Amino acid sequence: MEAVPELSLPTARVQRSFRAAMAEFGGEGRGEPADFSMIGKEIRGFAERWSSPDGFAAYVDWLRAQALEDTTRPDGIVPSTTLWWVEGEDYLGRIAIRHRLTASLLEEGGHIGYDVRPSARRRGHATAMLRAALPLAHGLNIESALVTCDAGNVASRRVIEANGGILEDQRGAKLRFWLPTAPPAQRS
């Protein structure tokens, strides 16, 4: 039986393909000092540990702990649930749901951020991943999720709009969309 992509809590079972995906992102310049994305920061902070099973397991534990309210984190960083989009043992991408907005996230980052590894793009993974994450955001009491993308990122804009995103405005280089998180039957 063929594996079907699904959201998963971060897991050590995909270590091999996760590392390959991070190498793909690195080939795009992710992880460079000017990359302030979640993946960029994690490549800089954790990549040297990902090759050992214990180091990777510690990273997975750290990532899972970020969803807990009482986890110590830097000022301005809110709890966030990170889920991986996996197909069997293959890591295809990630999505992070920030539990609440700060002033900075309201301007640029939003509630939800996602990435699909370069070799898995243009296959509908981002759209499916965001669709699967919206009910989870609803479960975190996020009634309407803010999702942003670069103004020139047509693919990401299509993903957001395919999931019901309504453009509110553009602030700087970012487009800001609001997405309902409740299933249509539950919306008022």
N, CA, C and O of each residue as an XYZ file, in Angstrom:
752
protein
N       0.833     -1.178      0.000
C       0.000      0.000      0.000
C       0.881      1.247      0.000
O       1.823      1.344      0.787
N       0.581      2.185     -0.867
C       1.370      3.397     -1.000
C       1.083      4.375      0.128
O      -0.070      4.567      0.514
N       2.137      4.995      0.657
C       1.982      5.980      1.731
C       1.323      7.238      1.172
O       1.524      7.598      0.012
N       0.537      7.895      2.013
C      -0.145      9.137      1.661
C       0.446     10.241      2.534
O       0.641     10.028      3.731
N       0.736     11.408      1.973
C       1.274     12.486      2.801
C       0.313     12.843      3.931
O      -0.906     12.846      3.759
N       0.895     13.143      5.094
C       0.101     13.519      6.256
C       0.915     14.400      7.183
O       2.146     14.397      7.155
N       0.193     15.165      8.015
C       0.854     15.941      9.051
C       1.282     14.995     10.159
O       0.561     14.061     10.510
N       2.449     15.246     10.695
C       3.006     14.423     11.772
C       3.735     15.340     12.742
O       4.328     16.339     12.336
N       3.690     15.000     14.016
C       4.591     15.679     14.936
C       6.010     15.398     14.475
O       6.263     14.344     13.891
N       6.941     16.306     14.720
C       8.330     16.022     14.362
C       8.747     14.667     14.940
O       8.439     14.342     16.087
N       9.449     13.893     14.123
C       9.811     12.531     14.506
C      11.192     12.167     13.995
O      11.587     12.560     12.897
N      11.920     11.413     14.800
C      13.270     10.991     14.423
C      13.258      9.988     13.272
O      14.298      9.768     12.651
N      12.122      9.377     12.969
C      12.086      8.343     11.920
C      12.372      8.905     10.528
O      12.679      8.135      9.617
N      12.281     10.216     10.337
C      12.537     10.798      9.011
C      13.886     11.531      8.948
O      14.100     12.377      8.079
N      14.782     11.199      9.869
C      16.068     11.903      9.959
C      16.790     11.975      8.612
O      17.237     13.048      8.205
N      16.905     10.847      7.926
C      17.653     10.815      6.659
C      17.069     11.795      5.648
O      17.796     12.612      5.085
N      15.754     11.717      5.415
C      15.173     12.583      4.388
C      15.063     14.023      4.865
O      15.084     14.941      4.045
N      14.945     14.243      6.169
C      14.954     15.609      6.711
C      16.293     16.273      6.396
O      16.336     17.416      5.942
N      17.369     15.558      6.636
C      18.702     16.116      6.362
C      18.866     16.415      4.873
O      19.446     17.436      4.503
N      18.360     15.531      4.025
C      18.431     15.772      2.583
C      17.614     17.016      2.211
O      18.037     17.812      1.373
N      16.454     17.178      2.832
C      15.618     18.355      2.563
C      16.329     19.629      3.000
O      16.292     20.633      2.288
N      16.975     19.599      4.158
C      17.682     20.789      4.641
C      18.851     21.127      3.719
O      19.178     22.300      3.543
N      19.482     20.114      3.130
C      20.539     20.365      2.146
C      19.953     21.047      0.913
O      20.583     21.933      0.336
N      18.746     20.638      0.506
C      18.077     21.298     -0.617
C      17.795     22.762     -0.290
O      18.047     23.649     -1.105
N      17.270     23.005      0.911
C      17.016     24.395      1.316
C      18.326     25.185      1.349
O      18.366     26.343      0.934
N      19.391     24.560      1.843
C      20.696     25.218      1.866
C      21.149     25.604      0.474
O      21.781     26.645      0.294
N      20.838     24.782     -0.511
C      21.176     25.079     -1.897
C      20.456     26.308     -2.432
O      20.885     26.908     -3.417
N      19.356     26.681     -1.776
C      18.626     27.907     -2.143
C      19.104     29.126     -1.344
O      18.591     30.232     -1.511
N      20.097     28.900     -0.475
C      20.595     30.005      0.347
C      19.968     30.075      1.722
O      20.254     30.992      2.492
N      19.111     29.110      2.038
C      18.520     29.101      3.369
C      19.602     28.779      4.382
O      20.505     27.985      4.116
N      19.502     29.400      5.539
C      20.502     29.205      6.570
C      21.608     30.238      6.536
O      22.434     30.299      7.448
N      21.632     31.057      5.486
C      22.616     32.143      5.421
C      22.280     33.174      6.509
O      21.142     33.210      6.977
N      23.235     34.004      6.918
C      22.977     34.968      7.995
C      21.776     35.891      7.748
O      21.127     36.311      8.705
N      21.472     36.210      6.507
C      20.345     37.112      6.212
C      19.001     36.396      6.171
O      17.969     37.041      5.985
N      18.993     35.072      6.340
C      17.749     34.292      6.306
C      17.183     34.216      7.722
O      17.705     33.491      8.569
N      16.115     34.965      7.971
C      15.505     35.001      9.301
C      14.285     34.090      9.398
O      13.524     34.182     10.362
N      14.087     33.210      8.411
C      12.974     32.263      8.464
C      13.234     31.234      9.558
O      14.351     31.106     10.059
N      12.182     30.504      9.919
C      12.355     29.455     10.925
C      13.375     28.425     10.465
O      14.241     28.013     11.237
N      13.272     28.011      9.211
C      14.230     27.024      8.701
C      15.639     27.602      8.713
O      16.586     26.915      9.097
N      15.786     28.844      8.301
C      17.111     29.462      8.300
C      17.741     29.485      9.678
O      18.913     29.148      9.846
N      16.947     29.889     10.663
C      17.459     29.934     12.042
C      17.804     28.541     12.550
O      18.808     28.358     13.238
N      16.972     27.558     12.212
C      17.233     26.206     12.695
C      18.428     25.574     12.001
O      19.169     24.817     12.627
N      18.632     25.866     10.727
C      19.833     25.372     10.051
C      21.066     25.922     10.758
O      22.007     25.180     11.042
N      21.060     27.216     11.039
C      22.221     27.818     11.714
C      22.396     27.261     13.128
O      23.527     27.056     13.570
N      21.312     27.017     13.834
C      21.408     26.622     15.227
C      21.543     25.131     15.492
O      22.055     24.734     16.539
N      21.094     24.302     14.563
C      21.027     22.870     14.854
C      21.695     21.953     13.833
O      21.942     20.788     14.146
N      21.995     22.423     12.641
C      22.438     21.533     11.559
C      23.607     20.636     11.951
O      23.657     19.473     11.551
N      24.531     21.158     12.719
C      25.696     20.342     13.082
C      25.306     19.154     13.959
O      26.067     18.192     14.057
N      24.148     19.200     14.593
C      23.699     18.093     15.460
C      22.833     17.077     14.718
O      22.619     15.975     15.222
N      22.337     17.421     13.544
C      21.374     16.574     12.855
C      21.947     15.250     12.359
O      21.185     14.322     12.089
N      23.270     15.138     12.232
C      23.841     13.911     11.676
C      23.847     12.761     12.680
O      23.843     11.599     12.274
N      23.856     13.052     13.965
C      23.845     11.958     14.946
C      22.416     11.665     15.390
O      21.609     12.585     15.522
N      22.099     10.404     15.619
C      20.750     10.064     16.089
C      20.371     10.796     17.378
O      19.243     11.271     17.511
N      21.301     10.888     18.322
C      21.000     11.573     19.588
C      20.803     13.068     19.376
O      19.907     13.666     19.971
N      21.622     13.666     18.544
C      21.490     15.097     18.260
C      20.175     15.408     17.557
O      19.517     16.404     17.860
N      19.800     14.544     16.612
C      18.547     14.762     15.900
C      17.362     14.568     16.837
O      16.400     15.334     16.789
N      17.428     13.547     17.691
C      16.348     13.310     18.666
C      16.207     14.503     19.608
O      15.089     14.882     19.959
N      17.322     15.096     20.018
C      17.263     16.275     20.889
C      16.608     17.449     20.157
O      15.829     18.192     20.755
N      16.913     17.621     18.886
C      16.276     18.664     18.079
C      14.770     18.428     17.992
O      13.986     19.361     18.170
N      14.360     17.186     17.721
C      12.933     16.846     17.646
C      12.253     17.178     18.975
O      11.168     17.760     18.991
N      12.891     16.809     20.088
C      12.323     17.113     21.407
C      12.194     18.618     21.615
O      11.179     19.095     22.125
N      13.229     19.369     21.217
C      13.191     20.835     21.352
C      12.039     21.412     20.530
O      11.294     22.268     21.009
N      11.898     20.942     19.297
C      10.854     21.448     18.410
C       9.471     21.163     18.986
O       8.602     22.035     18.966
N       9.261     19.971     19.492
C       7.970     19.620     20.097
C       7.686     20.467     21.337
O       6.544     20.854     21.586
N       8.729     20.750     22.106
C       8.560     21.539     23.336
C       8.136     22.980     23.043
O       7.584     23.647     23.919
N       8.386     23.467     21.831
C       8.022     24.849     21.499
C       6.511     25.067     21.530
O       6.059     26.211     21.588
N       5.726     23.995     21.491
C       4.269     24.114     21.553
C       3.767     24.323     22.981
O       2.616     24.709     23.184
N       4.612     24.073     23.954
C       4.199     24.169     25.355
C       4.331     25.596     25.865
O       5.347     26.257     25.645
N       3.310     26.055     26.539
C       3.290     27.432     27.052
C       4.450     27.696     28.006
O       5.019     28.787     27.990
N       4.810     26.716     28.838
C       5.822     26.959     29.865
C       7.261     26.725     29.400
O       8.188     26.821     30.203
N       7.457     26.422     28.125
C       8.817     26.277     27.603
C       9.502     27.636     27.579
O       8.920     28.630     27.146
N      10.744     27.667     28.048
C      11.514     28.910     28.026
C      11.884     29.236     26.589
O      12.391     28.389     25.854
N      11.623     30.478     26.200
C      11.961     30.919     24.847
C      12.354     32.393     24.911
O      12.026     33.073     25.884
N      13.045     32.892     23.898
C      13.442     34.305     23.894
C      12.218     35.232     23.910
O      11.132     34.856     23.470
N      12.419     36.439     24.421
C      11.350     37.444     24.411
C      10.850     37.639     22.987
O      11.631     37.665     22.036
N       9.538     37.775     22.860
C       8.930     38.017     21.557
C       8.626     36.758     20.761
O       8.011     36.833     19.698
N       9.049     35.606     21.259
C       8.776     34.333     20.573
C       7.609     33.669     21.306
O       7.661     33.464     22.519
N       6.562     33.338     20.556
C       5.360     32.757     21.148
C       5.373     31.245     20.975
O       6.108     30.732     20.131
N       4.576     30.522     21.756
C       4.472     29.085     21.539
C       4.015     28.803     20.110
O       3.186     29.524     19.555
N       4.564     27.756     19.534
C       4.166     27.374     18.181
C       4.215     25.855     18.047
O       5.115     25.188     18.556
N       3.225     25.345     17.351
C       3.155     23.921     17.070
C       3.708     23.701     15.672
O       3.171     24.216     14.692
N       4.774     22.940     15.590
C       5.353     22.600     14.296
C       4.949     21.179     13.936
O       5.050     20.256     14.744
N       4.494     21.033     12.715
C       4.118     19.723     12.182
C       4.875     19.503     10.888
O       5.116     20.435     10.121
N       5.242     18.270     10.662
C       5.949     17.922      9.434
C       4.997     17.225      8.489
O       4.143     16.445      8.910
N       5.150     17.514      7.206
C       4.371     16.876      6.152
C       5.235     15.727      5.664
O       6.268     15.945      5.031
N       4.817     14.510      5.955
C       5.622     13.332      5.647
C       4.813     12.329      4.829
O       3.588     12.252      4.920
N       5.539     11.580      4.040
C       4.956     10.490      3.261
C       5.799      9.265      3.569
O       6.884      9.097      3.013
N       5.300      8.404      4.456
C       6.098      7.278      4.922
C       7.310      7.793      5.671
O       7.178      8.456      6.699
N       8.500      7.486      5.153
C       9.755      7.931      5.779
C      10.290      9.218      5.141
O      11.381      9.672      5.483
N       9.532      9.797      4.224
C      10.013     10.972      3.496
C       9.463     12.268      4.069
O       8.251     12.450      4.185
N      10.372     13.160      4.423
C      10.036     14.499      4.877
C       9.808     15.366      3.640
O      10.691     15.498      2.793
N       8.607     15.960      3.544
C       8.264     16.788      2.388
C       8.203     18.276      2.718
O       8.416     19.118      1.845
N       7.915     18.598      3.965
C       7.807     19.997      4.343
C       7.378     20.144      5.785
O       7.286     19.173      6.537
N       7.117     21.387      6.148
C       6.739     21.691      7.527
C       5.748     22.830      7.557
O       5.670     23.638      6.631
N       4.999     22.879      8.628
C       4.087     23.983      8.857
C       4.167     24.307     10.336
O       4.214     23.403     11.171
N       4.183     25.579     10.663
C       4.224     26.016     12.063
C       3.007     26.891     12.328
O       2.705     27.813     11.571
N       2.322     26.582     13.413
C       1.162     27.368     13.841
C       1.555     28.107     15.107
O       1.765     27.502     16.158
N       1.652     29.419     14.990
C       1.954     30.244     16.164
C       0.656     30.447     16.935
O      -0.362     30.821     16.353
N       0.689     30.207     18.215
C      -0.527     30.180     19.021
C      -1.175     31.549     19.202
O      -2.373     31.637     19.471
N      -0.405     32.599     19.057
C      -0.955     33.958     19.147
C      -0.022     34.897     18.389
O       1.093     34.534     18.015
N      -0.510     36.102     18.177
C       0.272     37.086     17.424
C       0.917     38.108     18.346
O       0.330     38.527     19.343
N       2.121     38.496     17.999
C       2.780     39.651     18.597
C       2.619     40.796     17.591
O       2.112     40.581     16.490
N       3.033     41.979     17.949
C       2.959     43.107     17.015
C       3.753     42.796     15.741
O       3.315     43.128     14.639
N       4.902     42.168     15.892
C       5.740     41.828     14.740
C       5.073     40.773     13.855
O       5.077     40.897     12.631
N       4.498     39.734     14.474
C       3.824     38.693     13.694
C       2.584     39.239     13.004
O       2.221     38.776     11.923
N       1.937     40.213     13.614
C       0.768     40.835     12.993
C       1.164     41.574     11.712
O       0.372     41.655     10.773
N       2.359     42.099     11.673
C       2.847     42.810     10.487
C       3.357     41.862      9.413
O       3.040     42.033      8.236
N       4.142     40.867      9.804
C       4.843     40.057      8.806
C       4.636     38.564      8.891
O       4.326     37.944      7.874
N       4.788     37.968     10.030
C       4.863     36.513     10.112
C       3.546     35.777     10.129
O       3.429     34.694      9.556
N       2.545     36.357     10.787
C       1.244     35.718     10.870
C       1.196     34.538     11.822
O       2.153     34.253     12.542
N       0.060     33.862     11.806
C      -0.142     32.680     12.646
C       0.543     31.440     12.069
O       1.041     30.594     12.811
N       0.563     31.344     10.744
C       0.997     30.099     10.111
C       2.078     30.379      9.081
O       1.961     31.284      8.254
N       3.131     29.580      9.153
C       4.187     29.622      8.151
C       4.450     28.211      7.666
O       4.300     27.256      8.428
N       4.837     28.067      6.423
C       5.065     26.726      5.867
C       6.169     26.769      4.833
O       6.457     27.804      4.232
N       6.782     25.603      4.644
C       7.822     25.414      3.631
C       7.691     24.011      3.068
O       7.435     23.061      3.807
N       7.863     23.882      1.778
C       7.921     22.577      1.117
C       9.325     22.448      0.537
O       9.836     23.379     -0.085
N       9.938     21.301      0.742
C      11.305     21.110      0.245
C      11.311     21.280     -1.279
O      10.347     20.901     -1.944
N      12.368     21.836     -1.826
C      12.404     22.133     -3.264
C      12.040     20.962     -4.177
O      11.326     21.159     -5.160
N      12.508     19.756     -3.880
C      12.234     18.624     -4.771
C      10.789     18.132     -4.692
O      10.390     17.285     -5.492
N      10.000     18.642     -3.750
C       8.597     18.211     -3.609
C       7.607     19.316     -3.996
O       6.400     19.161     -3.814
N       8.108     20.407     -4.519
C       7.229     21.527     -4.868
C       6.439     21.247     -6.143
O       6.773     20.352     -6.920
N       5.382     22.036     -6.338
C       4.505     21.990     -7.504
C       3.739     20.665     -7.620
O       3.427     20.201     -8.716
N       3.451     20.081     -6.469
C       2.667     18.841     -6.438
C       1.450     18.962     -5.522
O       0.787     17.965     -5.236
N       1.156     20.174     -5.062
C      -0.015     20.385     -4.212
C       0.227     20.176     -2.732
O      -0.713     20.239     -1.940
N       1.465     19.929     -2.343
C       1.741     19.667     -0.925
C       1.441     20.872     -0.037
O       0.848     20.710      1.029
N       1.831     22.063     -0.448
C       1.597     23.240      0.397
C       0.107     23.473      0.610
O      -0.324     23.768      1.724
N      -0.676     23.343     -0.445
C      -2.124     23.535     -0.337
C      -2.727     22.506      0.609
O      -3.526     22.852      1.479
N      -2.348     21.245      0.442
C      -2.882     20.177      1.292
C      -2.424     20.338      2.745
O      -3.198     20.111      3.674
N      -1.182     20.725      2.930
C      -0.637     20.896      4.270
C      -1.359     22.021      5.009
O      -1.722     21.866      6.175
N      -1.565     23.145      4.337
C      -2.271     24.263      4.963
C      -3.715     23.867      5.263
O      -4.228     24.182      6.337
N      -4.372     23.187      4.336
C      -5.753     22.739      4.559
C      -5.833     21.842      5.794
O      -6.752     21.979      6.601
N      -4.878     20.928      5.942
C      -4.872     20.007      7.080
C      -4.573     20.721      8.394
O      -5.013     20.273      9.453
N      -3.834     21.823      8.341
C      -3.449     22.534      9.564
C      -4.534     23.477     10.079
O      -4.566     23.775     11.273
N      -5.412     23.948      9.216
C      -6.419     24.931      9.656
C      -7.300     24.424     10.794
O      -7.529     25.178     11.740
N      -7.810     23.181     10.760
C      -8.593     22.708     11.904
C      -7.774     22.649     13.203
O      -8.317     22.840     14.291
N      -6.476     22.388     13.082
C      -5.613     22.371     14.262
C      -5.473     23.776     14.827
O      -5.446     23.959     16.044
N      -5.385     24.768     13.948
C      -5.356     26.160     14.407
C      -6.664     26.501     15.111
O      -6.663     27.180     16.137
N      -7.772     26.034     14.563
C      -9.079     26.252     15.197
C      -9.089     25.644     16.599
O      -9.629     26.236     17.534
N      -8.495     24.474     16.740
C      -8.396     23.820     18.042
C      -7.547     24.585     19.039
O      -7.644     24.356     20.245
N      -6.711     25.493     18.545
C      -5.896     26.362     19.407
C      -6.607     27.694     19.663
O      -5.993     28.650     20.137
N      -7.899     27.749     19.346
C      -8.731     28.949     19.537
C      -8.340     30.101     18.620
O      -8.531     31.268     18.961
N      -7.797     29.769     17.465
C      -7.525     30.768     16.433
C      -8.712     30.702     15.481
O      -8.835     29.758     14.701
N      -9.579     31.697     15.543
C     -10.796     31.694     14.720
C     -10.495     32.032     13.265
O     -11.069     31.451     12.345
N      -9.597     32.969     13.080
C      -9.187     33.388     11.754
C      -7.670     33.519     11.784
O      -7.124     34.267     12.594
N      -6.993     32.795     10.905
C      -5.532     32.755     10.925
C      -4.949     33.752      9.930
O      -5.365     33.816      8.773
N      -3.993     34.516     10.396
C      -3.247     35.416      9.525
C      -2.118     34.629      8.877
O      -1.312     34.002      9.564
N      -2.065     34.665      7.551
C      -0.996     34.016      6.792
C      -0.451     35.062      5.829
O      -1.213     35.725      5.126
N       0.857     35.206      5.801
C       1.476     36.214      4.951
C       2.375     35.538      3.913
O       2.811     34.399      4.080
N       2.630     36.275      2.848
C       3.607     35.818      1.861
C       4.218     37.039      1.188
O       3.644     38.127      1.212
N       5.369     36.848      0.596
C       5.992     37.926     -0.155
C       5.082     38.305     -1.315
O       4.460     37.437     -1.928
N       5.002     39.582     -1.615
C       4.112     40.071     -2.670
C       4.398     39.389     -4.016
O       3.479     39.185     -4.809
N       5.636     39.043     -4.274
C       5.989     38.415     -5.546
C       5.897     36.899     -5.558
O       6.191     36.274     -6.577
N       5.496     36.295     -4.445
C       5.435     34.838     -4.360
C       4.059     34.351     -4.815
O       3.174     34.095     -3.998
N       3.898     34.230     -6.121
C       2.610     33.854     -6.716
C       2.173     32.470     -6.251
O       0.990     32.259     -5.984
N       3.100     31.527     -6.149
C       2.737     30.165     -5.731
C       2.159     30.164     -4.325
O       1.144     29.513     -4.076
N       2.785     30.881     -3.405
C       2.281     30.915     -2.033
C       0.930     31.635     -1.967
O       0.038     31.229     -1.223
N       0.793     32.685     -2.736
C      -0.500     33.384     -2.761
C      -1.608     32.433     -3.221
O      -2.699     32.434     -2.652
N      -1.338     31.633     -4.234
C      -2.336     30.672     -4.724
C      -2.693     29.635     -3.658
O      -3.855     29.253     -3.522
N      -1.690     29.184     -2.904
C      -1.927     28.226     -1.817
C      -2.870     28.834     -0.787
O      -3.829     28.193     -0.357
N      -2.595     30.063     -0.399
C      -3.403     30.744      0.620
C      -4.819     30.960      0.109
O      -5.784     30.688      0.823
N      -4.951     31.439     -1.105
C      -6.285     31.692     -1.665
C      -7.068     30.401     -1.877
O      -8.287     30.384     -1.711
N      -6.378     29.322     -2.242
C      -7.057     28.033     -2.423
C      -7.645     27.508     -1.114
O      -8.554     26.677     -1.121
N      -7.118     27.999      0.004
C      -7.610     27.600      1.313
C      -8.548     28.638      1.930
O      -8.807     28.615      3.133
N      -9.053     29.545      1.096
C     -10.043     30.518      1.583
C      -9.471     31.818      2.070
O     -10.188     32.615      2.677
N      -8.195     32.063      1.824
C      -7.563     33.300      2.285
C      -8.146     34.527      1.616
O      -8.332     34.557      0.400
N      -8.434     35.540      2.421
C      -8.953     36.815      1.942
C      -7.870     37.868      2.171
O      -7.433     38.089      3.300
N      -7.448     38.509      1.089
C      -6.410     39.529      1.184
C      -6.916     40.723      1.977
O      -7.941     41.314      1.637
N      -6.189     41.079      3.042
C      -6.525     42.288      3.802
C      -5.757     43.485      3.252
O      -6.338     44.531      2.964
N      -4.439     43.318      3.109
C      -3.640     44.439      2.625
C      -2.217     43.980      2.332
O      -1.866     42.811      2.496
N      -1.416     44.938      1.896
C       0.015     44.719      1.708
C       0.735     45.682      2.624
O       0.444     46.878      2.638
N       1.671     45.158      3.383
C       2.488     45.988      4.269
C       3.940     45.726      3.908
O       4.472     44.636      4.121
N       4.556     46.748      3.361
C       5.909     46.563      2.860
C       5.883     45.552      1.732
O       5.109     45.683      0.783
N       6.737     44.538      1.842
C       6.818     43.508      0.799
C       5.893     42.326      1.064
O       5.906     41.353      0.311
N       5.093     42.397      2.122
C       4.260     41.254      2.517
C       2.784     41.484      2.219
O       2.239     42.554      2.487
N       2.145     40.451      1.654
C       0.697     40.415      1.516
C       0.152     39.728      2.757
O       0.724     38.741      3.221
N      -0.950     40.241      3.301
C      -1.541     39.694      4.523
C      -2.952     39.164      4.225
O      -3.823     39.901      3.764
N      -3.151     37.871      4.500
C      -4.425     37.196      4.256
C      -4.983     36.656      5.573
O      -4.232     36.266      6.467
N      -6.303     36.640      5.674
C      -6.976     36.004      6.805
C      -7.713     34.777      6.290
O      -8.425     34.840      5.288
N      -7.533     33.658      6.987
C      -8.165     32.397      6.608
C      -9.059     31.906      7.735
O      -8.631     31.859      8.888
N     -10.291     31.542      7.418
C     -11.133     30.928      8.456
C     -10.555     29.570      8.827
O     -10.055     28.844      7.968
N     -10.626     29.235     10.101
C     -10.080     27.952     10.541
C     -11.157     26.916     10.816
O     -10.878     25.717     10.821
N     -12.381     27.365     11.045
C     -13.469     26.426     11.329
C     -13.976     25.821     10.026
O     -13.939     26.470      8.980
N     -14.450     24.577     10.086
C     -15.071     23.984      8.905
C     -16.266     24.845      8.486
O     -16.889     25.479      9.338
N     -16.601     24.882      7.188
C     -17.700     25.744      6.710
C     -18.986     25.611      7.514
O     -19.666     26.612      7.742
N     -19.334     24.419      7.945
C     -20.592     24.212      8.689
C     -20.572     24.884     10.055
O     -21.628     25.157     10.625
N     -19.383     25.154     10.585
C     -19.258     25.761     11.920
C     -19.065     27.269     11.885
O     -19.058     27.915     12.933
N     -18.909     27.835     10.699
C     -18.701     29.291     10.594
C     -19.998     30.024     10.789
O     -21.054     29.587     10.331
N     -19.910     31.152     11.481
C     -21.138     31.942     11.693
C     -21.268     33.046     10.697
O     -22.240     33.801     10.735
